[in-house]
Amino acid sequence: MEKNYYVCTGCGLLCDDIEVESEKNIINKVYTACRVGVAHMKEVRGEAGFRVDNAPVDEATAIREAASILKNAKNPLIFGLGTSTDEAQKLAIELARKTDATLDDTSSFCLGPLVEALLQDKIKTCTLDDVRNKADVIIFWGADPSDSHPRHLSKHSYFPRGSEKQRGWEEERTAIAIDVRKSHTAKICGNYFFQIPPEGDAEFIDALIAALSGKLPKTSYNYPPKKILELANILKGAKFGVIFAGLGLIYSLKDMEPVFRLMKALNEKANFQLVPMVGHYNMRGFNENLYAETGYVNRVKFENGTVKHGPEYSVVESLKAKTVDAALIIGSDPLSSLPRSVSKNLLEIPVISIDPCETLTSKHSKVYINTAISGVESGGSATRMDGIKVSFKPVVETARLSDEATLKKIMEAL
Ligand code: SF4
């Protein structure tokens, strides 16, 4: 009997080898997925729900109210979409254009600058399949995939045999962790763990660049120069090296310039690529879809058919400056995730929340539409953390609308 494989949308790896046992639209067993994926796929719950002012309403009322909020706003904010399909993201971009909205996603305060650099060919990158087949040196920098992307090391980056790496991790791969703490991933890297102080990344990069060109590496926190020279020697010998850049690295830098310099220095001595450790399963898809439409990966404002771009159109700055007068939040919980000093301004404007989960934001929204979990209850396509397109079908059926169907209905009601 032919096996049915599903895609897990639990993280940016979009594992496509998942088997499930389900009955009456309840998923009883999930095979192959990690603990995060199993929990994600078993998350399915109950019937569709629509609320206006926290009171249950029917679908038509919720859609009408959502459309009316957007129609009456001069500058609505559309935010989220990292856990929505490509199809829903493209509709959200169209909706933003139609309503002269400010449009942003979480990448504007995490990995957006790196994805943008990859799309602009400023940094060399590769696919996870290349990593599995060819990589001999891998660096987890400010990233702990053992917890954030639990199958990363086993399926792609460290443990598997690849076409050009048949002798595997025991003999042919070196895994290195550079981090502020001994994470689970750092423990796997053993002696190749380089512990740096918080916000010590830029200096460590400078010291490593010096070491790569044979100079004595120095840091104000007195990192042992010998260790940095040893690291530089390993990196210089890489035939196919990969840096997996995580949030720990990004949050410690003011801008990406040190990363660009490091990549240049590494590629003068060896062969290095960089892959951002995208967490939400389709954050990279949002960046790519918006880039294709506007030339920017995030922080845009549509106005009379034109597109503006800049830090003032980020979710944080536009909420801080109170330049937005309504918000459509899709698959995100800014009231929980943003600093209170910023997110509290959401409480002063009408908010529409489209989310499969009840969140703090959904509880404080004027309109709440409880949608299907994409990849579990609705299908579509998405972009894996390395830029590979992945299509998926739903595992079970639901009465809840997908993000795509919800946005389509709101567009029609405008
Ligand atoms: S690693 Fe990510 S995509 Fe793969 S099964 Fe786990 S949560 Fe799902």
Residues whose N, C-alpha, C, O or C-beta is under 5 A from the ligand:
A	BS01	SF4	C8 G10 C11 L13 L14 C15 A33 C34 V36 G37 H149 P150 R151
